[in-house]
C-alpha cells in the first residue's frame, strides 16, 4: 500500500497545476523514473531542518508529525524504486 505517496503526489499535482502551466499530473501507478526522481528531490528538500521545522515557527510535535509523514512517503517511494529495480538518486536529508 502506498497511501502516503498517493497523498503526497496529489498535493504536488495540485501545486504544480497552479505554478506550472505545462505540468502533467503524476500517476503513482505509472510514473516514470524522471518523475520519481523529481519527487525524491522535492521530498529531500522538504526534509531539511529549516523546512521541516518551518524556521522554528511550529511546535516540536508538529515538526514530528511532518517528519513521520515525509518518512512514510520516503518508504513508499523506496518500495516503488525497489519494485521497478531503479537506482535511487542521491539524497542528503533522507539518508
N, C-alpha and C positions, 0 to 999 in steps of 0.2 A: 504494500500500500504506500502510495506516495502523496498523501494528503497535504503535508506541509509544502511540498514542492508545487503541487497544483495551486494552492492558495498564493504562494509567492509569485508564481508565473502569472496568475490572474491579476495580481497587483501591478506587476511590471507591465503587462499588456495594457492595463488601464492608464498608467502614467505615460507610456510610450504613445498612446493614441493622442494624448494632449500635446506632447512636446515633439513628436516625430511624425510628421505627416506621411512619411514613406514607410512607416512601421508595418510589418506583417506580424500578426499575432503568433505567438509561440504555442504550439500544441505539444503538451507534455509527452504524449504518446508517439509523436512523430518529429521531435525536434532534431535538428542537425547538430553535429559536433560544434560547429561555429556558434550556434545559439546557446548550447550548453556551456561552452567556454565563456561566452559573454555573461551568462547567469552566474557562473562561478566568480568571475572578476568583480561583478557587482556585489555579490554576497560577501566576498573577501573584503571589499571596501567598506561595506556596512558593518563589518565586524571590527573595524579599527576602534580603539578605545574612545576616541573623540566622538565617533558616530554612535557607537553602542550606548554611551552614557549621555548623548545629546549635550556635549560640552559641560557636563555637570548639572544640567537642568532637570534631570529626572532622579527619582529615588533609586537606591540600590536594588530594591525589589523590582521596579520597572525595568531597570537595565538587565537584571537576571532573567526576567520574562522574555525580553528581546533576545538575549543570548540563547536561551533554551529554544526559542522558535527558530532562530537562524541555524542553530546546530541541527535541528530536526530537518530543515531544508538541506543542509550540507549532507546529512546522512542519506537523504533521498537522492540527491544529485550523485553522490558517490555510488549508490546502487545502480543508477542508470548507466554510469560510466562502466561499472563492472559488467553489467548485463550486456552492454554493447561492445565490450572489450576495447574501449577507448582509453587513451592515456590522459590522466588528469593534468591540467595546466598547473604551473607553479602557483602556490598560494602562500601568503605570509601570515595573515591573521587566523586562518583556519588550521594551520599546521600544528 
